[in-house]
Every structure is written in C-alpha cells, then in structure tokens.
C-alpha cells in the first residue's frame, strides 16, 4: 500500500516546494538567528539574510567564586528539553555505560524513556531556576550538547559560567 502512495507524495512535495520558493521571494528581508539558519535561507530561498542572535544574559551565569576546582569536579551536565531531537539519549547511554556521573536539567516528553536508559549515576533534576542552574554549573566538570542546534543558548550560558562545552562541530 505504501508503495502506491510514494509517487503521489513525491509529486505533492514537488508542487509544495515550488509554491514555497515563490512565496519566499515576497519578504523584503529575512532575519536569521544564527549562521546555520542563514545558510539554509541562502540554500533554499537563494536570499541573503541578516543575523540577529538570540539575547543571552551571560552576566547571570558568571561564577565569581567557587570552592570547586575543575580537577575535583566529578559530573557532567546537560541543560535541555528532553525530546528525541535533543539526542540526550546518547550521553545517557554512554556515560551510564562508562560509570561517569551525569546531571540533566530539563523536562520533556522523553523523560521516562531516558530514566529507563539511565544508570545509577544519572540524575534528573527537572526544571531549575537560573540561580539553581548556576549552582549546578559551579560543581560540573563540563557541559554536554549532543544535538545540532540552530542557535544554542544553553551552551553559551554554560561557557559564561566557565564550563567547557562538548558538542558537535556543527550548528
């Protein structure tokens, strides 16, 4: 049954792409929130765009004094929505297997699945206030970002707190 619909779906998408390309020519200016989005606008719409980066209050995350030396910190942290796109399952699996502590800040539809995958050293902290996030960052060894993002705010906040960010060389 699926095989019968494939040509129809392909034809429909071809028509929709043409309509989308025509509609893309009417705006006077495109605004992107990152170079990643700017590149997609250029690729698909053949248009230039202006980048306006999302505002990030880095001062809020700066850590003035901490009694925790980086060499003494034992866990890694992820701050993210817990959805399949964010790929939090990857570090949960890997760090659980390696026996490395991980703290996850955030909530979402994948929470229960991630808890089933998690080993005993993975802790789910839920949603936290900015002040509570800073307290976690003070004790973390590094920030993990397994997904490709258009414009990631959480890693910028982590860097403002002095954490090294481990992520893809993309996005």
Chimera marker file (.cmm) of the C-alpha trace (Angstrom):
<marker_set name="trace">
<marker id="1" x="0.000" y="0.000" z="0.000" r="1" g="1" b="0" radius="0.5"/>
<marker id="2" x="2.817" y="2.426" z="0.910" r="1" g="1" b="0" radius="0.5"/>
<marker id="3" x="4.488" y="1.824" z="-2.467" r="1" g="1" b="0" radius="0.5"/>
<marker id="4" x="1.379" y="3.054" z="-4.267" r="1" g="1" b="0" radius="0.5"/>
<marker id="5" x="1.392" y="6.381" z="-2.437" r="1" g="1" b="0" radius="0.5"/>
<marker id="6" x="5.108" y="7.211" z="-2.830" r="1" g="1" b="0" radius="0.5"/>
<marker id="7" x="4.830" y="8.706" z="-6.351" r="1" g="1" b="0" radius="0.5"/>
<marker id="8" x="1.810" y="10.748" z="-5.252" r="1" g="1" b="0" radius="0.5"/>
<marker id="9" x="3.607" y="12.062" z="-2.173" r="1" g="1" b="0" radius="0.5"/>
<marker id="10" x="6.730" y="12.932" z="-4.210" r="1" g="1" b="0" radius="0.5"/>
<marker id="11" x="4.619" y="14.831" z="-6.741" r="1" g="1" b="0" radius="0.5"/>
<marker id="12" x="2.799" y="16.677" z="-3.957" r="1" g="1" b="0" radius="0.5"/>
<marker id="13" x="6.092" y="17.687" z="-2.305" r="1" g="1" b="0" radius="0.5"/>
<marker id="14" x="7.487" y="18.908" z="-5.634" r="1" g="1" b="0" radius="0.5"/>
<marker id="15" x="4.464" y="21.190" z="-6.061" r="1" g="1" b="0" radius="0.5"/>
<marker id="16" x="4.727" y="22.408" z="-2.456" r="1" g="1" b="0" radius="0.5"/>
<marker id="17" x="8.440" y="23.208" z="-2.891" r="1" g="1" b="0" radius="0.5"/>
<marker id="18" x="7.644" y="25.355" z="-5.943" r="1" g="1" b="0" radius="0.5"/>
<marker id="19" x="4.899" y="27.206" z="-4.062" r="1" g="1" b="0" radius="0.5"/>
<marker id="20" x="7.233" y="27.711" z="-1.088" r="1" g="1" b="0" radius="0.5"/>
<marker id="21" x="10.016" y="29.058" z="-3.315" r="1" g="1" b="0" radius="0.5"/>
<marker id="22" x="7.620" y="31.535" z="-4.959" r="1" g="1" b="0" radius="0.5"/>
<marker id="23" x="6.297" y="32.684" z="-1.585" r="1" g="1" b="0" radius="0.5"/>
<marker id="24" x="9.856" y="33.080" z="-0.292" r="1" g="1" b="0" radius="0.5"/>
<marker id="25" x="10.512" y="35.890" z="-2.761" r="1" g="1" b="0" radius="0.5"/>
<marker id="26" x="7.909" y="38.278" z="-1.332" r="1" g="1" b="0" radius="0.5"/>
<marker id="27" x="9.542" y="39.301" z="2.006" r="1" g="1" b="0" radius="0.5"/>
<marker id="28" x="11.729" y="42.398" z="1.845" r="1" g="1" b="0" radius="0.5"/>
<marker id="29" x="14.263" y="40.987" z="4.305" r="1" g="1" b="0" radius="0.5"/>
<marker id="30" x="14.988" y="37.695" z="6.015" r="1" g="1" b="0" radius="0.5"/>
<marker id="31" x="16.219" y="37.557" z="9.579" r="1" g="1" b="0" radius="0.5"/>
<marker id="32" x="18.108" y="34.532" z="10.882" r="1" g="1" b="0" radius="0.5"/>
<marker id="33" x="19.035" y="33.712" z="14.474" r="1" g="1" b="0" radius="0.5"/>
<marker id="34" x="22.359" y="32.062" z="13.518" r="1" g="1" b="0" radius="0.5"/>
<marker id="35" x="24.767" y="31.389" z="10.664" r="1" g="1" b="0" radius="0.5"/>
<marker id="36" x="23.234" y="27.911" z="10.437" r="1" g="1" b="0" radius="0.5"/>
<marker id="37" x="19.785" y="29.341" z="9.670" r="1" g="1" b="0" radius="0.5"/>
<marker id="38" x="21.306" y="31.990" z="7.410" r="1" g="1" b="0" radius="0.5"/>
<marker id="39" x="22.934" y="29.240" z="5.332" r="1" g="1" b="0" radius="0.5"/>
<marker id="40" x="19.610" y="27.398" z="4.988" r="1" g="1" b="0" radius="0.5"/>
<marker id="41" x="17.844" y="30.587" z="3.867" r="1" g="1" b="0" radius="0.5"/>
<marker id="42" x="20.532" y="31.065" z="1.226" r="1" g="1" b="0" radius="0.5"/>
<marker id="43" x="20.426" y="27.410" z="0.160" r="1" g="1" b="0" radius="0.5"/>
<marker id="44" x="16.666" y="27.005" z="-0.159" r="1" g="1" b="0" radius="0.5"/>
<marker id="45" x="15.432" y="30.525" z="-0.906" r="1" g="1" b="0" radius="0.5"/>
<marker id="46" x="18.529" y="31.987" z="-2.609" r="1" g="1" b="0" radius="0.5"/>
<marker id="47" x="18.192" y="35.076" z="-0.418" r="1" g="1" b="0" radius="0.5"/>
<marker id="48" x="20.538" y="36.998" z="1.846" r="1" g="1" b="0" radius="0.5"/>
<marker id="49" x="19.575" y="37.461" z="5.466" r="1" g="1" b="0" radius="0.5"/>
<marker id="50" x="20.518" y="39.500" z="8.492" r="1" g="1" b="0" radius="0.5"/>
<marker id="51" x="21.600" y="37.635" z="11.625" r="1" g="1" b="0" radius="0.5"/>
<marker id="52" x="20.158" y="38.761" z="14.929" r="1" g="1" b="0" radius="0.5"/>
<marker id="53" x="21.492" y="36.441" z="17.600" r="1" g="1" b="0" radius="0.5"/>
<marker id="54" x="19.172" y="35.450" z="20.457" r="1" g="1" b="0" radius="0.5"/>
<marker id="55" x="19.744" y="37.533" z="23.566" r="1" g="1" b="0" radius="0.5"/>
<marker id="56" x="21.623" y="35.704" z="26.315" r="1" g="1" b="0" radius="0.5"/>
<marker id="57" x="22.160" y="37.275" z="29.726" r="1" g="1" b="0" radius="0.5"/>
<marker id="58" x="25.660" y="35.918" z="30.295" r="1" g="1" b="0" radius="0.5"/>
<marker id="59" x="26.181" y="38.040" z="33.427" r="1" g="1" b="0" radius="0.5"/>
<marker id="60" x="23.564" y="35.954" z="35.220" r="1" g="1" b="0" radius="0.5"/>
<marker id="61" x="25.669" y="32.816" z="34.694" r="1" g="1" b="0" radius="0.5"/>
<marker id="62" x="29.108" y="34.160" z="35.536" r="1" g="1" b="0" radius="0.5"/>
<marker id="63" x="30.564" y="32.355" z="38.509" r="1" g="1" b="0" radius="0.5"/>
<marker id="64" x="32.573" y="34.702" z="40.664" r="1" g="1" b="0" radius="0.5"/>
<marker id="65" x="33.987" y="32.383" z="43.282" r="1" g="1" b="0" radius="0.5"/>
<marker id="66" x="33.748" y="28.666" z="43.604" r="1" g="1" b="0" radius="0.5"/>
<marker id="67" x="35.395" y="26.319" z="46.030" r="1" g="1" b="0" radius="0.5"/>
<marker id="68" x="35.334" y="23.562" z="43.431" r="1" g="1" b="0" radius="0.5"/>
<marker id="69" x="38.460" y="23.210" z="41.299" r="1" g="1" b="0" radius="0.5"/>
<marker id="70" x="37.758" y="21.831" z="37.834" r="1" g="1" b="0" radius="0.5"/>
<marker id="71" x="40.032" y="18.861" z="38.550" r="1" g="1" b="0" radius="0.5"/>
<marker id="72" x="37.889" y="17.980" z="41.584" r="1" g="1" b="0" radius="0.5"/>
<marker id="73" x="34.562" y="18.141" z="39.780" r="1" g="1" b="0" radius="0.5"/>
<marker id="74" x="33.109" y="14.731" z="39.052" r="1" g="1" b="0" radius="0.5"/>
<marker id="75" x="30.000" y="15.058" z="36.888" r="1" g="1" b="0" radius="0.5"/>
<marker id="76" x="28.914" y="16.415" z="33.529" r="1" g="1" b="0" radius="0.5"/>
<marker id="77" x="25.728" y="18.378" z="32.949" r="1" g="1" b="0" radius="0.5"/>
<marker id="78" x="23.144" y="18.746" z="30.213" r="1" g="1" b="0" radius="0.5"/>
<marker id="79" x="20.556" y="21.523" z="30.154" r="1" g="1" b="0" radius="0.5"/>
<marker id="80" x="17.945" y="20.694" z="27.559" r="1" g="1" b="0" radius="0.5"/>
<marker id="81" x="14.373" y="19.946" z="26.673" r="1" g="1" b="0" radius="0.5"/>
<marker id="82" x="14.043" y="16.181" z="26.913" r="1" g="1" b="0" radius="0.5"/>
<marker id="83" x="12.788" y="15.398" z="23.422" r="1" g="1" b="0" radius="0.5"/>
<marker id="84" x="14.114" y="12.974" z="20.780" r="1" g="1" b="0" radius="0.5"/>
<marker id="85" x="15.552" y="15.822" z="18.662" r="1" g="1" b="0" radius="0.5"/>
<marker id="86" x="17.869" y="16.869" z="21.503" r="1" g="1" b="0" radius="0.5"/>
<marker id="87" x="19.576" y="13.412" z="21.493" r="1" g="1" b="0" radius="0.5"/>
<marker id="88" x="20.027" y="13.325" z="25.270" r="1" g="1" b="0" radius="0.5"/>
<marker id="89" x="19.727" y="9.525" z="25.000" r="1" g="1" b="0" radius="0.5"/>
<marker id="90" x="23.253" y="9.346" z="23.549" r="1" g="1" b="0" radius="0.5"/>
<marker id="91" x="25.159" y="10.752" z="26.548" r="1" g="1" b="0" radius="0.5"/>
<marker id="92" x="22.768" y="8.964" z="28.941" r="1" g="1" b="0" radius="0.5"/>
<marker id="93" x="23.688" y="5.619" z="27.353" r="1" g="1" b="0" radius="0.5"/>
<marker id="94" x="27.411" y="6.347" z="27.016" r="1" g="1" b="0" radius="0.5"/>
<marker id="95" x="28.022" y="7.875" z="30.432" r="1" g="1" b="0" radius="0.5"/>
<marker id="96" x="25.887" y="5.192" z="32.112" r="1" g="1" b="0" radius="0.5"/>
<marker id="97" x="27.997" y="2.500" z="30.442" r="1" g="1" b="0" radius="0.5"/>
<marker id="98" x="31.246" y="4.240" z="31.414" r="1" g="1" b="0" radius="0.5"/>
<marker id="99" x="30.128" y="4.896" z="35.004" r="1" g="1" b="0" radius="0.5"/>
<marker id="100" x="30.540" y="8.672" z="34.691" r="1" g="1" b="0" radius="0.5"/>
<marker id="101" x="28.117" y="10.856" z="36.683" r="1" g="1" b="0" radius="0.5"/>
<marker id="102" x="25.683" y="12.995" z="34.684" r="1" g="1" b="0" radius="0.5"/>
<marker id="103" x="23.121" y="15.549" z="35.849" r="1" g="1" b="0" radius="0.5"/>
<marker id="104" x="20.328" y="16.525" z="33.499" r="1" g="1" b="0" radius="0.5"/>
<marker id="105" x="18.468" y="19.806" z="33.871" r="1" g="1" b="0" radius="0.5"/>
<marker id="106" x="15.177" y="19.976" z="31.995" r="1" g="1" b="0" radius="0.5"/>
<marker id="107" x="11.909" y="18.210" z="31.326" r="1" g="1" b="0" radius="0.5"/>
<marker id="108" x="10.038" y="16.860" z="28.354" r="1" g="1" b="0" radius="0.5"/>
<marker id="109" x="8.268" y="14.018" z="26.621" r="1" g="1" b="0" radius="0.5"/>
<marker id="110" x="11.305" y="11.711" z="26.662" r="1" g="1" b="0" radius="0.5"/>
<marker id="111" x="11.875" y="11.849" z="30.438" r="1" g="1" b="0" radius="0.5"/>
<marker id="112" x="10.513" y="8.387" z="31.291" r="1" g="1" b="0" radius="0.5"/>
<marker id="113" x="12.366" y="6.731" z="28.405" r="1" g="1" b="0" radius="0.5"/>
<marker id="114" x="15.618" y="8.395" z="29.474" r="1" g="1" b="0" radius="0.5"/>
<marker id="115" x="15.111" y="7.262" z="33.062" r="1" g="1" b="0" radius="0.5"/>
<marker id="116" x="14.790" y="3.665" z="31.827" r="1" g="1" b="0" radius="0.5"/>
<marker id="117" x="18.058" y="4.017" z="29.875" r="1" g="1" b="0" radius="0.5"/>
<marker id="118" x="19.930" y="5.716" z="32.726" r="1" g="1" b="0" radius="0.5"/>
<marker id="119" x="22.379" y="4.045" z="35.018" r="1" g="1" b="0" radius="0.5"/>
<marker id="120" x="22.618" y="4.811" z="38.733" r="1" g="1" b="0" radius="0.5"/>
<marker id="121" x="24.951" y="7.794" z="38.224" r="1" g="1" b="0" radius="0.5"/>
<marker id="122" x="22.491" y="9.737" z="36.033" r="1" g="1" b="0" radius="0.5"/>
<marker id="123" x="20.409" y="12.244" z="37.968" r="1" g="1" b="0" radius="0.5"/>
<marker id="124" x="17.380" y="14.074" z="36.562" r="1" g="1" b="0" radius="0.5"/>
<marker id="125" x="16.995" y="17.473" z="38.211" r="1" g="1" b="0" radius="0.5"/>
<marker id="126" x="13.909" y="18.698" z="36.341" r="1" g="1" b="0" radius="0.5"/>
<marker id="127" x="13.367" y="22.371" z="35.650" r="1" g="1" b="0" radius="0.5"/>
<marker id="128" x="15.527" y="24.677" z="37.750" r="1" g="1" b="0" radius="0.5"/>
<marker id="129" x="15.696" y="28.416" z="38.306" r="1" g="1" b="0" radius="0.5"/>
<marker id="130" x="18.632" y="30.308" z="36.811" r="1" g="1" b="0" radius="0.5"/>
<marker id="131" x="20.185" y="30.538" z="40.264" r="1" g="1" b="0" radius="0.5"/>
<marker id="132" x="19.885" y="26.772" z="40.774" r="1" g="1" b="0" radius="0.5"/>
<marker id="133" x="21.420" y="26.143" z="37.339" r="1" g="1" b="0" radius="0.5"/>
<marker id="134" x="24.422" y="28.287" z="38.309" r="1" g="1" b="0" radius="0.5"/>
<marker id="135" x="24.861" y="26.222" z="41.483" r="1" g="1" b="0" radius="0.5"/>
<marker id="136" x="24.934" y="23.023" z="39.403" r="1" g="1" b="0" radius="0.5"/>
<marker id="137" x="27.366" y="24.592" z="36.929" r="1" g="1" b="0" radius="0.5"/>
<marker id="138" x="29.723" y="25.524" z="39.796" r="1" g="1" b="0" radius="0.5"/>
<marker id="139" x="30.213" y="21.833" z="40.516" r="1" g="1" b="0" radius="0.5"/>
<marker id="140" x="30.161" y="20.439" z="36.960" r="1" g="1" b="0" radius="0.5"/>
<marker id="141" x="33.196" y="19.256" z="35.047" r="1" g="1" b="0" radius="0.5"/>
<marker id="142" x="31.718" y="20.096" z="31.640" r="1" g="1" b="0" radius="0.5"/>
<marker id="143" x="28.576" y="20.742" z="29.616" r="1" g="1" b="0" radius="0.5"/>
<marker id="144" x="27.412" y="18.177" z="27.046" r="1" g="1" b="0" radius="0.5"/>
<marker id="145" x="25.461" y="19.117" z="23.936" r="1" g="1" b="0" radius="0.5"/>
<marker id="146" x="24.814" y="16.050" z="21.779" r="1" g="1" b="0" radius="0.5"/>
<marker id="147" x="22.442" y="17.662" z="19.264" r="1" g="1" b="0" radius="0.5"/>
<marker id="148" x="22.983" y="20.008" z="16.360" r="1" g="1" b="0" radius="0.5"/>
<marker id="149" x="21.301" y="23.323" z="17.151" r="1" g="1" b="0" radius="0.5"/>
<marker id="150" x="20.422" y="26.309" z="15.012" r="1" g="1" b="0" radius="0.5"/>
<marker id="151" x="21.269" y="28.720" z="17.829" r="1" g="1" b="0" radius="0.5"/>
<marker id="152" x="22.018" y="27.129" z="21.188" r="1" g="1" b="0" radius="0.5"/>
<marker id="153" x="21.518" y="29.348" z="24.214" r="1" g="1" b="0" radius="0.5"/>
<marker id="154" x="22.321" y="26.767" z="26.914" r="1" g="1" b="0" radius="0.5"/>
<marker id="155" x="25.954" y="26.236" z="25.822" r="1" g="1" b="0" radius="0.5"/>
<marker id="156" x="26.516" y="29.995" z="25.800" r="1" g="1" b="0" radius="0.5"/>
<marker id="157" x="25.207" y="30.175" z="29.370" r="1" g="1" b="0" radius="0.5"/>
<marker id="158" x="27.470" y="27.249" z="30.342" r="1" g="1" b="0" radius="0.5"/>
<marker id="159" x="30.512" y="28.938" z="28.795" r="1" g="1" b="0" radius="0.5"/>
<marker id="160" x="29.622" y="32.142" z="30.651" r="1" g="1" b="0" radius="0.5"/>
<marker id="161" x="29.808" y="30.036" z="33.824" r="1" g="1" b="0" radius="0.5"/>
<marker id="162" x="33.278" y="28.874" z="32.812" r="1" g="1" b="0" radius="0.5"/>
<marker id="163" x="32.328" y="25.343" z="31.760" r="1" g="1" b="0" radius="0.5"/>
<marker id="164" x="33.903" y="23.664" z="28.778" r="1" g="1" b="0" radius="0.5"/>
<marker id="165" x="31.243" y="22.639" z="26.245" r="1" g="1" b="0" radius="0.5"/>
<marker id="166" x="31.478" y="19.296" z="24.475" r="1" g="1" b="0" radius="0.5"/>
<marker id="167" x="29.334" y="19.093" z="21.357" r="1" g="1" b="0" radius="0.5"/>
<marker id="168" x="29.266" y="18.595" z="17.634" r="1" g="1" b="0" radius="0.5"/>
<marker id="169" x="31.346" y="20.751" z="15.352" r="1" g="1" b="0" radius="0.5"/>
<marker id="170" x="28.149" y="21.757" z="13.577" r="1" g="1" b="0" radius="0.5"/>
<marker id="171" x="25.191" y="24.030" z="14.065" r="1" g="1" b="0" radius="0.5"/>
<link id1="1" id2="2" r="1" g="1" b="0" radius="0.2"/>
<link id1="2" id2="3" r="1" g="1" b="0" radius="0.2"/>
<link id1="3" id2="4" r="1" g="1" b="0" radius="0.2"/>
<link id1="4" id2="5" r="1" g="1" b="0" radius="0.2"/>
<link id1="5" id2="6" r="1" g="1" b="0" radius="0.2"/>
<link id1="6" id2="7" r="1" g="1" b="0" radius="0.2"/>
<link id1="7" id2="8" r="1" g="1" b="0" radius="0.2"/>
<link id1="8" id2="9" r="1" g="1" b="0" radius="0.2"/>
<link id1="9" id2="10" r="1" g="1" b="0" radius="0.2"/>
<link id1="10" id2="11" r="1" g="1" b="0" radius="0.2"/>
<link id1="11" id2="12" r="1" g="1" b="0" radius="0.2"/>
<link id1="12" id2="13" r="1" g="1" b="0" radius="0.2"/>
<link id1="13" id2="14" r="1" g="1" b="0" radius="0.2"/>
<link id1="14" id2="15" r="1" g="1" b="0" radius="0.2"/>
<link id1="15" id2="16" r="1" g="1" b="0" radius="0.2"/>
<link id1="16" id2="17" r="1" g="1" b="0" radius="0.2"/>
<link id1="17" id2="18" r="1" g="1" b="0" radius="0.2"/>
<link id1="18" id2="19" r="1" g="1" b="0" radius="0.2"/>
<link id1="19" id2="20" r="1" g="1" b="0" radius="0.2"/>
<link id1="20" id2="21" r="1" g="1" b="0" radius="0.2"/>
<link id1="21" id2="22" r="1" g="1" b="0" radius="0.2"/>
<link id1="22" id2="23" r="1" g="1" b="0" radius="0.2"/>
<link id1="23" id2="24" r="1" g="1" b="0" radius="0.2"/>
<link id1="24" id2="25" r="1" g="1" b="0" radius="0.2"/>
<link id1="25" id2="26" r="1" g="1" b="0" radius="0.2"/>
<link id1="26" id2="27" r="1" g="1" b="0" radius="0.2"/>
<link id1="27" id2="28" r="1" g="1" b="0" radius="0.2"/>
<link id1="28" id2="29" r="1" g="1" b="0" radius="0.2"/>
<link id1="29" id2="30" r="1" g="1" b="0" radius="0.2"/>
<link id1="30" id2="31" r="1" g="1" b="0" radius="0.2"/>
<link id1="31" id2="32" r="1" g="1" b="0" radius="0.2"/>
<link id1="32" id2="33" r="1" g="1" b="0" radius="0.2"/>
<link id1="33" id2="34" r="1" g="1" b="0" radius="0.2"/>
<link id1="34" id2="35" r="1" g="1" b="0" radius="0.2"/>
<link id1="35" id2="36" r="1" g="1" b="0" radius="0.2"/>
<link id1="36" id2="37" r="1" g="1" b="0" radius="0.2"/>
<link id1="37" id2="38" r="1" g="1" b="0" radius="0.2"/>
<link id1="38" id2="39" r="1" g="1" b="0" radius="0.2"/>
<link id1="39" id2="40" r="1" g="1" b="0" radius="0.2"/>
<link id1="40" id2="41" r="1" g="1" b="0" radius="0.2"/>
<link id1="41" id2="42" r="1" g="1" b="0" radius="0.2"/>
<link id1="42" id2="43" r="1" g="1" b="0" radius="0.2"/>
<link id1="43" id2="44" r="1" g="1" b="0" radius="0.2"/>
<link id1="44" id2="45" r="1" g="1" b="0" radius="0.2"/>
<link id1="45" id2="46" r="1" g="1" b="0" radius="0.2"/>
<link id1="46" id2="47" r="1" g="1" b="0" radius="0.2"/>
<link id1="47" id2="48" r="1" g="1" b="0" radius="0.2"/>
<link id1="48" id2="49" r="1" g="1" b="0" radius="0.2"/>
<link id1="49" id2="50" r="1" g="1" b="0" radius="0.2"/>
<link id1="50" id2="51" r="1" g="1" b="0" radius="0.2"/>
<link id1="51" id2="52" r="1" g="1" b="0" radius="0.2"/>
<link id1="52" id2="53" r="1" g="1" b="0" radius="0.2"/>
<link id1="53" id2="54" r="1" g="1" b="0" radius="0.2"/>
<link id1="54" id2="55" r="1" g="1" b="0" radius="0.2"/>
<link id1="55" id2="56" r="1" g="1" b="0" radius="0.2"/>
<link id1="56" id2="57" r="1" g="1" b="0" radius="0.2"/>
<link id1="57" id2="58" r="1" g="1" b="0" radius="0.2"/>
<link id1="58" id2="59" r="1" g="1" b="0" radius="0.2"/>
<link id1="59" id2="60" r="1" g="1" b="0" radius="0.2"/>
<link id1="60" id2="61" r="1" g="1" b="0" radius="0.2"/>
<link id1="61" id2="62" r="1" g="1" b="0" radius="0.2"/>
<link id1="62" id2="63" r="1" g="1" b="0" radius="0.2"/>
<link id1="63" id2="64" r="1" g="1" b="0" radius="0.2"/>
<link id1="64" id2="65" r="1" g="1" b="0" radius="0.2"/>
<link id1="65" id2="66" r="1" g="1" b="0" radius="0.2"/>
<link id1="66" id2="67" r="1" g="1" b="0" radius="0.2"/>
<link id1="67" id2="68" r="1" g="1" b="0" radius="0.2"/>
<link id1="68" id2="69" r="1" g="1" b="0" radius="0.2"/>
<link id1="69" id2="70" r="1" g="1" b="0" radius="0.2"/>
<link id1="70" id2="71" r="1" g="1" b="0" radius="0.2"/>
<link id1="71" id2="72" r="1" g="1" b="0" radius="0.2"/>
<link id1="72" id2="73" r="1" g="1" b="0" radius="0.2"/>
<link id1="73" id2="74" r="1" g="1" b="0" radius="0.2"/>
<link id1="74" id2="75" r="1" g="1" b="0" radius="0.2"/>
<link id1="75" id2="76" r="1" g="1" b="0" radius="0.2"/>
<link id1="76" id2="77" r="1" g="1" b="0" radius="0.2"/>
<link id1="77" id2="78" r="1" g="1" b="0" radius="0.2"/>
<link id1="78" id2="79" r="1" g="1" b="0" radius="0.2"/>
<link id1="79" id2="80" r="1" g="1" b="0" radius="0.2"/>
<link id1="80" id2="81" r="1" g="1" b="0" radius="0.2"/>
<link id1="81" id2="82" r="1" g="1" b="0" radius="0.2"/>
<link id1="82" id2="83" r="1" g="1" b="0" radius="0.2"/>
<link id1="83" id2="84" r="1" g="1" b="0" radius="0.2"/>
<link id1="84" id2="85" r="1" g="1" b="0" radius="0.2"/>
<link id1="85" id2="86" r="1" g="1" b="0" radius="0.2"/>
<link id1="86" id2="87" r="1" g="1" b="0" radius="0.2"/>
<link id1="87" id2="88" r="1" g="1" b="0" radius="0.2"/>
<link id1="88" id2="89" r="1" g="1" b="0" radius="0.2"/>
<link id1="89" id2="90" r="1" g="1" b="0" radius="0.2"/>
<link id1="90" id2="91" r="1" g="1" b="0" radius="0.2"/>
<link id1="91" id2="92" r="1" g="1" b="0" radius="0.2"/>
<link id1="92" id2="93" r="1" g="1" b="0" radius="0.2"/>
<link id1="93" id2="94" r="1" g="1" b="0" radius="0.2"/>
<link id1="94" id2="95" r="1" g="1" b="0" radius="0.2"/>
<link id1="95" id2="96" r="1" g="1" b="0" radius="0.2"/>
<link id1="96" id2="97" r="1" g="1" b="0" radius="0.2"/>
<link id1="97" id2="98" r="1" g="1" b="0" radius="0.2"/>
<link id1="98" id2="99" r="1" g="1" b="0" radius="0.2"/>
<link id1="99" id2="100" r="1" g="1" b="0" radius="0.2"/>
<link id1="100" id2="101" r="1" g="1" b="0" radius="0.2"/>
<link id1="101" id2="102" r="1" g="1" b="0" radius="0.2"/>
<link id1="102" id2="103" r="1" g="1" b="0" radius="0.2"/>
<link id1="103" id2="104" r="1" g="1" b="0" radius="0.2"/>
<link id1="104" id2="105" r="1" g="1" b="0" radius="0.2"/>
<link id1="105" id2="106" r="1" g="1" b="0" radius="0.2"/>
<link id1="106" id2="107" r="1" g="1" b="0" radius="0.2"/>
<link id1="107" id2="108" r="1" g="1" b="0" radius="0.2"/>
<link id1="108" id2="109" r="1" g="1" b="0" radius="0.2"/>
<link id1="109" id2="110" r="1" g="1" b="0" radius="0.2"/>
<link id1="110" id2="111" r="1" g="1" b="0" radius="0.2"/>
<link id1="111" id2="112" r="1" g="1" b="0" radius="0.2"/>
<link id1="112" id2="113" r="1" g="1" b="0" radius="0.2"/>
<link id1="113" id2="114" r="1" g="1" b="0" radius="0.2"/>
<link id1="114" id2="115" r="1" g="1" b="0" radius="0.2"/>
<link id1="115" id2="116" r="1" g="1" b="0" radius="0.2"/>
<link id1="116" id2="117" r="1" g="1" b="0" radius="0.2"/>
<link id1="117" id2="118" r="1" g="1" b="0" radius="0.2"/>
<link id1="118" id2="119" r="1" g="1" b="0" radius="0.2"/>
<link id1="119" id2="120" r="1" g="1" b="0" radius="0.2"/>
<link id1="120" id2="121" r="1" g="1" b="0" radius="0.2"/>
<link id1="121" id2="122" r="1" g="1" b="0" radius="0.2"/>
<link id1="122" id2="123" r="1" g="1" b="0" radius="0.2"/>
<link id1="123" id2="124" r="1" g="1" b="0" radius="0.2"/>
<link id1="124" id2="125" r="1" g="1" b="0" radius="0.2"/>
<link id1="125" id2="126" r="1" g="1" b="0" radius="0.2"/>
<link id1="126" id2="127" r="1" g="1" b="0" radius="0.2"/>
<link id1="127" id2="128" r="1" g="1" b="0" radius="0.2"/>
<link id1="128" id2="129" r="1" g="1" b="0" radius="0.2"/>
<link id1="129" id2="130" r="1" g="1" b="0" radius="0.2"/>
<link id1="130" id2="131" r="1" g="1" b="0" radius="0.2"/>
<link id1="131" id2="132" r="1" g="1" b="0" radius="0.2"/>
<link id1="132" id2="133" r="1" g="1" b="0" radius="0.2"/>
<link id1="133" id2="134" r="1" g="1" b="0" radius="0.2"/>
<link id1="134" id2="135" r="1" g="1" b="0" radius="0.2"/>
<link id1="135" id2="136" r="1" g="1" b="0" radius="0.2"/>
<link id1="136" id2="137" r="1" g="1" b="0" radius="0.2"/>
<link id1="137" id2="138" r="1" g="1" b="0" radius="0.2"/>
<link id1="138" id2="139" r="1" g="1" b="0" radius="0.2"/>
<link id1="139" id2="140" r="1" g="1" b="0" radius="0.2"/>
<link id1="140" id2="141" r="1" g="1" b="0" radius="0.2"/>
<link id1="141" id2="142" r="1" g="1" b="0" radius="0.2"/>
<link id1="142" id2="143" r="1" g="1" b="0" radius="0.2"/>
<link id1="143" id2="144" r="1" g="1" b="0" radius="0.2"/>
<link id1="144" id2="145" r="1" g="1" b="0" radius="0.2"/>
<link id1="145" id2="146" r="1" g="1" b="0" radius="0.2"/>
<link id1="146" id2="147" r="1" g="1" b="0" radius="0.2"/>
<link id1="147" id2="148" r="1" g="1" b="0" radius="0.2"/>
<link id1="148" id2="149" r="1" g="1" b="0" radius="0.2"/>
<link id1="149" id2="150" r="1" g="1" b="0" radius="0.2"/>
<link id1="150" id2="151" r="1" g="1" b="0" radius="0.2"/>
<link id1="151" id2="152" r="1" g="1" b="0" radius="0.2"/>
<link id1="152" id2="153" r="1" g="1" b="0" radius="0.2"/>
<link id1="153" id2="154" r="1" g="1" b="0" radius="0.2"/>
<link id1="154" id2="155" r="1" g="1" b="0" radius="0.2"/>
<link id1="155" id2="156" r="1" g="1" b="0" radius="0.2"/>
<link id1="156" id2="157" r="1" g="1" b="0" radius="0.2"/>
<link id1="157" id2="158" r="1" g="1" b="0" radius="0.2"/>
<link id1="158" id2="159" r="1" g="1" b="0" radius="0.2"/>
<link id1="159" id2="160" r="1" g="1" b="0" radius="0.2"/>
<link id1="160" id2="161" r="1" g="1" b="0" radius="0.2"/>
<link id1="161" id2="162" r="1" g="1" b="0" radius="0.2"/>
<link id1="162" id2="163" r="1" g="1" b="0" radius="0.2"/>
<link id1="163" id2="164" r="1" g="1" b="0" radius="0.2"/>
<link id1="164" id2="165" r="1" g="1" b="0" radius="0.2"/>
<link id1="165" id2="166" r="1" g="1" b="0" radius="0.2"/>
<link id1="166" id2="167" r="1" g="1" b="0" radius="0.2"/>
<link id1="167" id2="168" r="1" g="1" b="0" radius="0.2"/>
<link id1="168" id2="169" r="1" g="1" b="0" radius="0.2"/>
<link id1="169" id2="170" r="1" g="1" b="0" radius="0.2"/>
<link id1="170" id2="171" r="1" g="1" b="0" radius="0.2"/>
</marker_set>
